[in-house]
């Protein structure tokens, strides 16, 4: 008794199940922008759905989207899954590294500027570093060298 089924933008892969053709009351169907492949069912209600219901799935074929389904043109499943990482959520790693480096340098330079301007904070910072070094030294002495 389902009348509308919208599965768009869900990262679905594989084929459209042929069992869906048994939904006789289906008037709206949308599986656009997934990673579906294979032939689009053309039985029953599926013969009435337009090309927009399947857009964004480059590996689908059938008369609905005017793309011929030849066995010689089929893409192996290993090639289908390789494109998943480069989808709409992919980002540029070079830009990520440059922005991380710029943020890191900004924080370090800001810390140096604050410590250079404020002598009280600079003194507290050196006391903190000294306490950390003492803690590390005593921990190494107690747990590593005297076992």
C-alpha positions as CSV (number, residue, x, y, z in Angstrom):
1,X,0.0,0.0,0.0
2,X,3.1,2.3,-0.3
3,X,2.3,5.3,-2.5
4,X,5.6,7.2,-2.3
5,X,9.2,6.1,-1.8
6,X,12.0,8.6,-1.8
7,X,15.5,7.0,-1.2
8,X,17.5,9.8,-2.8
9,X,20.9,10.9,-1.3
10,X,21.4,7.7,0.8
11,X,24.6,6.3,-0.6
12,X,22.8,3.2,-1.7
13,X,24.8,0.8,-4.0
14,X,24.1,-2.4,-6.0
15,X,21.0,-2.8,-8.1
16,X,17.3,-1.8,-7.7
17,X,15.6,-4.9,-6.2
18,X,13.1,-6.4,-8.7
19,X,10.8,-7.1,-5.8
20,X,9.9,-3.3,-5.8
21,X,7.9,-3.9,-9.0
22,X,5.3,-5.6,-6.8
23,X,4.4,-2.3,-5.2
24,X,1.2,-1.6,-7.3
25,X,0.2,1.6,-5.6
26,X,3.5,3.4,-6.0
27,X,3.0,6.8,-7.7
28,X,6.3,8.5,-6.6
29,X,9.7,6.9,-6.7
30,X,13.1,8.6,-6.3
31,X,16.5,6.9,-6.0
32,X,18.5,9.8,-7.4
33,X,22.1,10.5,-6.3
34,X,23.1,7.2,-5.0
35,X,25.6,4.6,-6.4
36,X,23.1,2.3,-8.0
37,X,24.0,0.1,-11.0
38,X,22.4,-2.3,-13.4
39,X,19.1,-2.2,-15.3
40,X,16.2,-0.2,-14.1
41,X,13.0,-2.4,-13.7
42,X,10.4,-1.5,-16.4
43,X,7.5,-3.6,-15.1
44,X,4.3,-2.2,-13.5
45,X,4.6,1.2,-12.0
46,X,8.3,1.5,-12.8
47,X,7.5,2.1,-16.5
48,X,5.8,5.4,-15.5
49,X,8.6,7.0,-13.5
50,X,10.7,9.7,-15.3
51,X,14.4,10.1,-15.8
52,X,14.7,12.5,-12.8
53,X,13.9,9.6,-10.4
54,X,17.2,8.0,-11.4
55,X,19.5,11.0,-11.9
56,X,22.9,10.9,-10.3
57,X,23.4,7.2,-10.8
58,X,25.8,7.0,-13.7
59,X,25.9,3.2,-13.7
60,X,22.1,2.6,-14.2
61,X,20.8,1.8,-17.6
62,X,17.5,1.1,-19.3
63,X,14.9,2.7,-21.6
64,X,13.7,5.0,-18.9
65,X,17.0,7.0,-18.9
66,X,17.7,6.3,-22.6
67,X,20.9,4.4,-21.8
68,X,21.5,1.0,-23.5
69,X,22.3,-2.0,-21.3
70,X,24.9,-4.1,-23.0
71,X,26.9,-6.7,-21.1
72,X,30.1,-5.6,-22.7
73,X,29.6,-2.1,-21.3
74,X,29.0,-3.2,-17.7
75,X,31.5,-1.8,-15.1
76,X,32.9,-4.3,-12.7
77,X,31.8,-4.0,-9.0
78,X,35.4,-3.2,-7.9
79,X,35.4,0.0,-10.1
80,X,32.0,1.0,-8.8
81,X,33.2,1.0,-5.1
82,X,36.4,3.0,-5.9
83,X,34.4,6.1,-6.7
84,X,32.6,6.2,-3.4
85,X,35.4,8.0,-1.6
86,X,35.4,10.7,-4.2
87,X,31.8,11.6,-3.9
88,X,30.2,14.9,-2.9
89,X,31.7,14.7,0.6
90,X,35.3,14.4,-0.6
91,X,37.7,17.3,0.2
92,X,41.1,18.4,-1.0
93,X,43.8,17.0,1.2
94,X,46.4,19.7,0.1
95,X,44.0,22.4,1.3
96,X,43.5,20.6,4.6
97,X,47.2,20.3,5.3
98,X,47.8,24.0,4.4
99,X,45.0,25.2,6.6
100,X,46.2,23.0,9.4
101,X,49.7,24.3,9.1
102,X,48.5,27.9,9.0
103,X,46.3,27.4,12.1
104,X,49.2,25.7,13.9
105,X,51.6,28.6,13.1
106,X,49.0,31.2,14.1
107,X,48.6,29.6,17.5
108,X,52.4,29.3,18.1
109,X,53.1,32.9,17.0
110,X,50.2,34.1,19.2
111,X,51.6,32.2,22.2
112,X,55.1,33.7,21.6
113,X,53.6,37.2,21.2
114,X,51.7,36.9,24.5
115,X,54.7,35.6,26.4
116,X,56.9,38.3,24.9
117,X,54.6,41.1,25.9
118,X,53.5,39.9,29.4
119,X,56.4,39.1,31.7
120,X,54.2,37.6,34.5
121,X,52.7,35.1,32.1
122,X,56.2,34.3,30.7
123,X,57.5,33.5,34.2
124,X,54.4,31.3,34.9
125,X,55.0,29.5,31.6
126,X,58.6,28.7,32.4
127,X,57.6,27.4,35.9
128,X,55.0,25.2,34.2
129,X,57.6,23.8,31.8
130,X,60.0,23.2,34.6
131,X,57.4,21.3,36.6
132,X,56.6,19.2,33.6
133,X,60.3,18.4,33.0
134,X,60.7,17.5,36.7
135,X,57.7,15.2,36.6
136,X,59.0,13.4,33.5
137,X,62.4,13.1,35.0
138,X,61.1,11.6,38.3
139,X,58.7,9.3,36.4
140,X,61.6,8.0,34.2
141,X,63.9,7.6,37.2
142,X,61.3,5.8,39.4
143,X,59.6,3.5,36.8
144,X,62.1,3.0,34.0
145,X,65.6,3.0,35.5
146,X,65.0,1.5,38.9
147,X,63.0,-1.7,38.3
